[in-house]
Amino acid sequence: MAKLISNLKKYRLLNNLTQEELAEKVKVRRETIIHLEAGRYNPSLKLALNLAKVLNVKVEDLFSFEEED
């Protein structure tokens, strides 16, 4: 099973956004951002693209997968 690696918090902070502000920009709840940053939630393609657009990065910069043993 692959584990989600999230760099969302890094890029959110580089853009000086709170979790609430980012959530508002991509039209999700703050709790969704919390789960995404912790790698506990796999975003839909639409959400991943929206986050990347708001943060001005590629989806691959925000999320990747690591193979678990």
Rosetta blueprint (number, residue, H / E / L):
1 M L
2 A E
3 K E
4 L E
5 I E
6 S E
7 N L
8 L H
9 K H
10 K H
11 Y H
12 R H
13 L H
14 L H
15 N L
16 N L
17 L L
18 T L
19 Q H
20 E H
21 E H
22 L H
23 A H
24 E H
25 K H
26 V H
27 K L
28 V L
29 R L
30 R H
31 E H
32 T H
33 I H
34 I H
35 H H
36 L H
37 E H
38 A L
39 G L
40 R L
41 Y L
42 N L
43 P L
44 S L
45 L H
46 K H
47 L H
48 A H
49 L H
50 N H
51 L H
52 A H
53 K H
54 V H
55 L H
56 N L
57 V L
58 K L
59 V H
60 E H
61 D H
62 L H
63 F E
64 S E
65 F E
66 E E
67 E E
68 E L
69 D L
